[in-house]
Amino acid sequence: MATEAPPPQSPEDGSPVQPTTEAWLEAQNSAEFTELRRSHRSFAFPLTVGFIAWYLLYVLLSSYAGGFMSKIVFANFNVAFVFGLAQFATTFLIAWFYSRHATNKLDPQAAAIKSRLEADA
């Protein structure tokens, strides 16, 4: 996400103002940052586990259920082909869901933490 304004500049050399180590540690231990981490993890971990399980199901069925995977679904497309395409579809769907989640929930929380750090610097 692009920022609308450049970071604050220090008057001496024109480089961006950097918060102190103590400020970073304080931000890391804050309730805001804990909520940001919880929001990210509660979304990303279940989807990751679900997708890996879905992928492993596809691999295991392809390896051990050849009869099932070779059944024709329609025209010349078998179950394995449909499952393979579904892997791509779920990948893009998860990326879209994450993008929406990040835009609506994570980015505003991160921006609040960032602006507070920059204001204190």
N, C-alpha and C positions, 0 to 999 in steps of 0.2 A: 504494500500500500504506500503510495507516494505521500510525502508530507506536503502540506500546503505552504509551509514557511520553512526557511532554512533554520538550522539550529542556532541558538544564541552564540554570538561571537565574542571572544574575549578581546578587550580593547588593545592588548599589547601586540599580539602577533597575528590576530585574525583567525586563530584556530577555534573550533567549537569548544564551548565550556564543558568541562567534564566534572561530574559529581565526584566527591571524595569516596574513598573505600568505605568509610563509615556510612556514608549515605547509601551506597549500594547494599551494604549488609543490612542496614535498617529497612530498606525497601524490600529486600529478599525475605526478611522476617516479618513483614507487615501482613495484616489480615487481607489487604487488597491483593498482594502477590500470591498468598495462599489460595485465595478464591480463584485467581487466574489459573494457577496450576491445577486446581481441582476441576475447573471448567474444562480445561484442555484434556486432562486425563480421563474424566468421566465420559468424554465423547470419543477420544481417540483409541483408548484401550479396548473397549467392547467391540468397536468396529474392526479393529485390527485382528482381534481374536476370532471374530465371526468370519472375516474374509479368509484368514488362514485356514480355518476349519472348512470353509466352502471350497477352497483351492485343494486341500488335502483330500476331501471327498471326491473331487474330480479326478485327481491323480490315482487314488486308490480304486475307484470304479474303472478307470481306464486300464489299470494293471490287472485287476482281479475279476472284473465283471464284463469281460469282452462280449459275451452274448447280449447282455443288456445294452451296452454302449453301442453295439452295431445295429440295433433295431432301427428300422427306417421310421422317421417321424412324418415326413412329407417329402414328395419328389425324391431326390437323391440325398437328402439330409438325414443323417442318423442322430441318435441321442448324443453321442460324443461331440459332434459338430455343434449341436445346439448348446451343450454345456460349455464348450470352448468359447462360443460367442458370448454366452452369458458371463463368462469370466471378464471379458472386455467391458461389457455393459455394467457389471457391478463395480469394476474399477473406476469407471467414469462417474457412476452414480455416487460412490463414496467420496470421490474428489469434489463433486458438486456439493454434497451435503457438508463436507468439511469447510469448503469455501464459504457457504452460507453461515455456518456456525461461527467461523472465525470473524466474518464481517459483522455479524450481529452481536456476538457476545465477547469474543476474545479481543478483537481490535479496540473496542471502546475501553475495556479494562486496561489493556496495555498502554493505550494513549494517556489515560489518567495517571498511571504510574510514571510514565515518561515525563509528562508535563510537570508533575510534582517534583521529580528528580531535577529537571532542568531549572525549575523555579528556585529550588534550594541551592543550586550550584553557584 
